[in-house]
Amino acid sequence: MVVGNPDKPGFYMVYSKWTKGNHFSRPHFHPNDRYIVVVQGTRWVGSGPKFDPENGTVPMPAGSFVTHTGKQVHWDGAKDEDAVRLIMGEGPATATAAEEK
């Protein structure tokens, strides 16, 4: 954590690392907007309820800025290299599963 606490109300800023090896979150959404800066590596981002890491992702290299609007279904992760991101938003930062069945 850089500032605040994502588990509590109020502004927070945290670093998060995805390790290489096709590690992805499953489709989900957050109640509030989140702002992400890719600090290192490449973060792969997909949107919508259909989980398809091989064909449904967009690469976001270091220096990229991504906004996830509240309740926007998305999923993300790392493929062939670690990805470090800085996440900012208003807490509590809960996640709700939204995968297509």
C-alpha positions as CSV (number, residue, x, y, z in Angstrom):
1,M,0.0,0.0,0.0
2,V,1.2,3.5,-0.8
3,V,-1.6,5.4,0.8
4,G,-5.0,4.6,2.3
5,N,-6.5,1.1,2.5
6,P,-8.5,-0.5,-0.3
7,D,-10.6,-2.4,2.3
8,K,-11.9,0.8,3.8
9,P,-13.8,3.9,2.6
10,G,-11.6,6.6,1.1
11,F,-8.9,7.1,-1.4
12,Y,-6.2,4.4,-1.8
13,M,-3.2,3.7,-3.9
14,V,-1.5,0.3,-4.1
15,Y,1.1,-1.6,-6.1
16,S,0.1,-4.9,-7.5
17,K,2.2,-7.5,-9.3
18,W,1.0,-10.2,-11.8
19,T,3.6,-12.9,-12.3
20,K,4.3,-14.2,-15.8
21,G,2.8,-17.5,-16.9
22,N,-0.7,-16.8,-18.1
23,H,-2.0,-15.7,-14.7
24,F,-5.3,-13.9,-15.1
25,S,-8.2,-12.7,-12.9
26,R,-11.6,-14.0,-14.0
27,P,-14.2,-11.6,-15.3
28,H,-15.3,-9.2,-12.5
29,F,-16.3,-5.7,-11.7
30,H,-15.7,-3.1,-8.9
31,P,-18.4,-0.7,-7.5
32,N,-16.2,2.4,-8.0
33,D,-13.9,3.7,-10.7
34,R,-10.3,2.5,-10.6
35,Y,-7.3,4.1,-12.3
36,I,-4.3,2.0,-13.2
37,V,-0.8,2.8,-14.4
38,V,1.4,0.0,-15.7
39,V,4.8,0.6,-14.1
40,Q,6.7,-2.4,-15.4
41,G,6.1,-5.2,-17.9
42,T,3.0,-5.7,-20.0
43,R,-0.5,-6.0,-18.5
44,W,-3.0,-7.8,-20.7
45,V,-6.6,-6.5,-20.3
46,G,-9.9,-8.0,-21.5
47,S,-13.4,-6.7,-21.1
48,G,-16.8,-8.3,-20.9
49,P,-18.1,-11.5,-19.3
50,K,-16.5,-13.9,-21.8
51,F,-13.1,-15.1,-20.5
52,D,-10.6,-15.5,-23.4
53,P,-7.0,-14.6,-22.5
54,E,-5.6,-15.9,-25.9
55,N,-7.8,-13.9,-28.2
56,G,-9.7,-11.3,-26.1
57,T,-6.9,-9.2,-24.5
58,V,-5.1,-6.0,-25.3
59,P,-1.5,-5.5,-24.3
60,M,-0.8,-2.5,-22.1
61,P,2.9,-1.9,-21.9
62,A,4.8,0.0,-19.2
63,G,3.6,3.6,-19.1
64,S,0.0,2.8,-20.1
65,F,-2.9,4.3,-18.2
66,V,-6.2,2.4,-17.9
67,T,-9.5,3.5,-16.4
68,H,-12.0,0.9,-15.2
69,T,-15.3,2.6,-14.8
70,G,-17.4,1.3,-11.8
71,K,-19.4,-1.8,-12.7
72,Q,-17.4,-2.3,-16.0
73,V,-16.7,-6.1,-16.4
74,H,-13.0,-6.8,-17.0
75,W,-10.2,-9.2,-16.4
76,D,-6.5,-8.9,-16.6
77,G,-3.2,-10.5,-16.0
78,A,0.3,-11.3,-17.3
79,K,1.5,-13.6,-20.0
80,D,5.2,-13.8,-20.8
81,E,6.6,-11.3,-18.3
82,D,5.7,-10.0,-14.9
83,A,3.6,-6.9,-14.8
84,V,3.6,-4.3,-12.0
85,R,0.7,-1.8,-11.8
86,L,-0.2,1.1,-9.6
87,I,-3.9,1.0,-8.7
88,M,-5.8,4.1,-7.4
89,G,-9.4,4.5,-6.4
90,E,-12.0,5.0,-3.8
91,G,-12.6,2.1,-1.3
92,P,-13.8,-0.2,-0.3
93,A,-12.5,-1.9,-3.4
94,T,-14.6,-5.0,-3.6
95,A,-14.9,-7.3,-6.6
96,T,-18.0,-9.1,-7.9
97,A,-17.7,-12.1,-10.3
98,A,-19.3,-11.6,-13.7
99,E,-18.2,-14.5,-15.8
100,E,-20.4,-15.7,-18.7
101,K,-21.7,-19.2,-17.9
